[in-house]
């Protein structure tokens, strides 16, 4: 089937086929008549190769409009490539820009934790933060599965915080065990 929308994590099932991937520009680089786009879709990152002689001039020039985190739909053929981190790359046939992103405030330079926390919605897009969230989600899933299989029931209770109020007279003790 032509122009099938797939996720990056599933491109291996479509080797040699033309597909569409919807995502965001993670980064880009150029080497004259060949341009590269790293495309992120939430399940992974794939390198998309844009060759001048294999696309129309408008598509090739559209590359210049791309900024980091620009929303795009890229159509192309999935090719196996042992050098690629995921073992596959995409040879671009079409490039549609959905939304051009403003200048991305988180650059490769060092930023303070406070600066990054103020931009948490962007910080979690970085590979390290994304990996931490995925590991955390997997641990929580494993614990939940274990507890579900053992017959436990999830009960959401109020959360006690260690912050004291105006005076310590308002604090109270909670006993968890005898």
Secondary structure, DSSP 8 states (H G I E B T S, - for coil): -TTEE--GGGGGGGTTSEEEEEEEEEEEEEETTEEEEEEE-SS-EEEEEEEGGGS-HHHHHHGGG--TT-EEEEEEEEEE-TTSTTSEEEEEEEEEEEE-----S--SS---HHHHHHTHHHHTTSHHHHHHHHHHHHHHHHHHHHHHHTT--------------SSGGG-----S--
